[in-house]
């Protein structure tokens, strides 16, 4: 465990600290569908979404609840495939896939106005999280992919051509913190 608050003496690291455990939740859903459009063409779709909510991330013996952060991590993946055969010699595929996430790091409410402090003797951190690169930050990422192939069978040999295109995007929003940026 770790301290969620100091005890009656108002000091962390003494025997009367109020103990806590990490209150985390994870949810996930996945779905897949397949459609046979014609005798020689099929479409397949897949999607997955998840949410991880870590309400007191980075907690430890030396980092009480007030100096933790809440990490909410939304993650999605989806793709669609088209598969076709044209006679007995030509096969073709086309795929589009997309995966993206949003993570939001939030400062605990009780630390919003407190500067980050480190007790050099006890090594206990209090106030806003020292990880200013994460406090109240939102990060977005996405990856898009397009693939396609055409194969031609020559009996004992195959000729195959295709393409693969990736596009990635990122964004990070980091506001100025009330107690200062460290």
Long-range contacts (C-beta under 8 A, 24 or more apart in sequence): 2-56, 2-59, 2-60, 2-61, 2-63, 2-64, 2-65, 3-61, 3-64, 3-65, 4-56, 4-64, 4-65, 5-64, 5-65, 5-66, 6-64, 12-64, 12-119, 12-122, 12-124, 12-126, 13-119, 13-122, 13-124, 17-64, 20-56, 20-59, 20-65, 22-54, 22-55, 22-56, 22-59, 23-55, 23-56, 24-52, 24-53, 24-54, 24-55, 25-51, 25-52, 25-53, 26-50, 26-51, 26-52, 26-53, 27-51, 40-84, 40-85, 40-86, 41-82, 41-83, 41-84, 41-85, 42-81, 42-82, 42-83, 42-84, 43-80, 43-81, 43-82, 43-83, 44-80, 44-81, 44-83, 45-78, 45-79, 45-80, 45-81, 46-77, 46-78, 46-79, 46-80, 47-76, 47-77, 47-78, 47-79, 48-76, 48-77, 48-78, 49-74, 49-75, 49-76, 49-77, 50-74, 50-75, 50-76, 51-75, 56-108, 57-105, 58-129, 58-131, 62-122, 62-123, 62-124, 62-125, 63-124, 63-125, 64-124, 64-125, 64-126, 65-108, 65-110, 66-108, 66-110, 66-111, 66-114, 66-126, 66-127, 67-108, 67-111, 67-116, 67-125, 67-126, 67-127, 67-128, 67-129, 67-130, 68-108, 68-129, 69-105, 69-106, 69-107, 69-108, 69-129, 69-131, 69-134, 69-135, 70-104, 70-105, 70-106, 70-108, 71-103, 71-104, 71-105, 71-106, 72-103, 72-104, 72-106, 73-101, 73-102, 73-103, 74-101, 74-102, 74-103, 75-99, 75-100, 75-101, 76-100, 76-101, 88-153, 89-152, 89-153, 89-154, 90-150, 90-151, 90-152, 90-153, 91-149, 91-150, 91-151, 91-153, 92-148, 92-149, 92-150, 92-151, 93-147, 93-148, 93-149, 94-146, 94-147, 94-148, 95-145, 95-146, 95-147, 95-148, 96-144, 96-145, 96-146, 97-143, 97-144, 97-145, 97-147, 98-142, 98-143, 98-144, 98-145, 99-142, 99-143, 100-140, 100-141, 100-142, 100-143, 101-139, 101-140, 101-141, 101-142, 102-138, 102-139, 102-140, 103-138, 103-139, 104-137, 104-138, 105-131, 105-134, 105-135, 105-136, 105-137, 105-138, 106-136, 107-135, 107-136, 107-177, 111-179, 112-178, 112-179, 113-178, 113-179, 114-179, 115-179, 115-180, 116-179, 116-180, 116-182, 127-179, 128-177, 128-179, 128-180, 128-182, 130-182, 132-174, 132-177, 132-181, 132-182, 133-174, 135-177, 136-174, 136-175, 136-177, 137-172, 137-173, 137-174, 137-175, 138-172, 138-173, 139-170, 139-171, 139-172, 139-173, 140-169, 140-170, 140-171, 140-172, 141-168, 141-169, 141-170, 141-171, 142-168, 142-169, 143-167, 143-168, 144-168
